[in-house]
Amino acid sequence: MRTSSTFAILFWIYGSRAINNQSNIYARITLNGKRVNISLKKKIDINSWNPKYQRHKGNGKLARSTNQFLDETKSSLVKCYRDLQNENRLITPQLIKSRFLGEDVKTHSFKDVFNYHNDKMAHKLSAKTLCHYKTTQKYLLEYILDEFKTTDIYLKNLNYAFVIGFESFLRSFEPKHYQGKIGNNAVMKHIQRLKKMISLAHAIDWIDSNPFLKFKLKMEKTEREFLTAKELTCIENLQVSIERLEVVKDLFIFSCYSGISYADIMSLSSEHIVMGIDGKKWIMARRNKTGVPFKIPILKKAALLIDKYSNHPRTKFTGKLLPDFSNQKLNSYLKEIADLCGIKKNVTFHMARHTFATTVTLTNGVPIETVSKLLGHTKIATTQIYARVIEAKISDDMNKLMTKLG
């Protein structure tokens, strides 16, 4: 069945409401017998108005300017009508008016996309990852305030220059909790998070185009530091009389022999120790960061530390497998331990995970596929970043090859 619409535009003035012979010009939109009026905010002398032709009389400068305005207004209204048709909208005169006045589409700002992202992604992202996004959002608002002297801007104003400007701002920015400027890879991470939020806004039609199409992230390759067998042994054999250092040392060693991250260690309790397929004790849990399960047979040195703290006052109070410590304090006290052992590297708690991947497992012949599973990675490529094969392992493998080749 064929349907047709009766669409018309009429210009008129309220002669009876004229003040000093001046009246506003109105546009009337009629569609299928229904109509709505729009004040065009333009005045005309009622004696100069031609109601039959809906035009300004004459051919003078004012007449030409007014009539051009009327032509452009009519073209805009017709375009609004056709656009709504193409969008398969249920069209009414009021909807055409709203589109003409820009009222039918909400103009979204940066804060809108922040709130939408954090609300919709809260259940998909770990608390730590969501915290990273909020830091990026904080830096974005600081950039907007610095660059545009306002607290928020509309997404429609986002362009490639904005992205480049934000990158430049981050490279010179010195956050209060930093000791200096933000490094290149940290800058790229913030840009990456912005890119994901803007891609989300583009996907839900909050912006017409994505300014990141021309932008390329430039990450610098970094070497993941780890402890050598000698350095690890030095820390293991270190005798300390201060309890806090002893606890920190034990937590670090436990991570070196399990590969479990700080956040996951802090979440472990006795219920995570289960009997494995081999009849021995394993640690089975899910990574806080990704939710990916990991299953790790408990090595002897890790088992000894679990036993050591099984009746410790701190674990009795918290119900956890090992004493809890803030990550900041752990890393601070690890600097003291490294100094006592004469280790010049910047020892952090996450280095224990690298050490497990390289010195404890790969160096001792554990296949990278197995190491990937132990670390709770979903891709071996991720493991290859964390678990760099050290020169001793390369030498050992090549010597085996040389022997086979005679």
C-alpha positions, 0 to 999 in steps of 0.5 A: 500500500502506497502512503503519501504525506502532505508537507508544506511550509508557510511564512507569515507575520502577526500584523495585529501584534506589531509594535511600532509597525514591526512584526516577527516573521514566523514559519508554519510547518504543516504535515498531514493536517497538523501544524506548528509555528516557529518564530524566526527571530527576525522582524519586518515592517508590516507594510513591506510584507507581501502575504501572497508571495510570503516575501519582502516587497521590492528589490532593495538591499534589505529586501534581498537580505530578508528574502535570502534568509527566508529561502535558506530557512525553507531549505533547512526545514525541507532538509530536516524533513528529508533527514527524518524520513531517511532515519525512518522516524515517525515524523510530526511537525513538532519533530521537524521543528525540534530538529530545525532548532537542534533540540531533538538530539542531545549534545553530549559532552566529555563528562557524559561519555565518562559517566556512560563508560564507567557505568556500562563497563564497571562489571567488565573491568577490574577495580584497578583498570577502572581506576586507571580510566578515572585517572585518564579522565581526571587528566583530560579534564585538567587538559580541557581546563588548561587549554579551553578555560572551561570544565567540560566540552562537547564531543562534537568539538573533538577533532584530531587537533584535540588528540595531539594537544592532549598528548602534548599536554601529558608529555609536559604535565607533572602529576602531584603523585609523580616524581617528574613527568609522565613517561612515553608508554604511560602517555600512550596508555592514557591516549589508548583509554581516551581512544576506547572511550571515544570509539564507544561514543562513536559506536553509540552515535554520540559523535559523527566521526572518530578523530583517532583514525589518523592517530597511531600509538607509539609504544617504546619497547622496554626490557622487563627486569627480573632477578637472576638466580644469584640475586634471588638466593641473596634475598632468600638468605637475607637475615633481617631482625625487623618484622616488617622487612621479614614479612615483605621479603617472604611475600616477595619470595612467595610471588617469585615461586608462584608467579602470583601478582600482588593483588591476587596474593592479597585475595588468597585464603585457605579455600584457594588451596585444593588437591590437584590432578596429581594428588598434590596441593595447588592454588586455584583462583581467578585473576583480579585484573582479568577474571581469568582462572589460574592453577598453580602447583605449590612449589616447596618454597612457597608451601613453607611460607604458607605454613609459616604464616598459617597461625600468624596473628595477621592471617588469623585476623584477616582470614587470608593465606598471607599477611596483608600489606599495601603495595606502596609500602611493599615497594618501599620496603623492597628498596631497603631489602635490595640495598641490604643485598647490594642489588642495584636494580629497581626492585618492585613487587611485580618484578617477582612475577617476572622472576618466576617467569624467567629465572624460576620456570623458563630457565629451568626448561618449563615450556612457555605454553605452561608458563602462560597458563601458570601466569593466567594469560590468555595469549602466549604473546603476553607471556613473551613480554613478561618472560624474556628468555635469558642468555643462559637459557639460550646458551643451554638450548643451543648447546643441546642443538649442537650436541644433536647435530654432532 
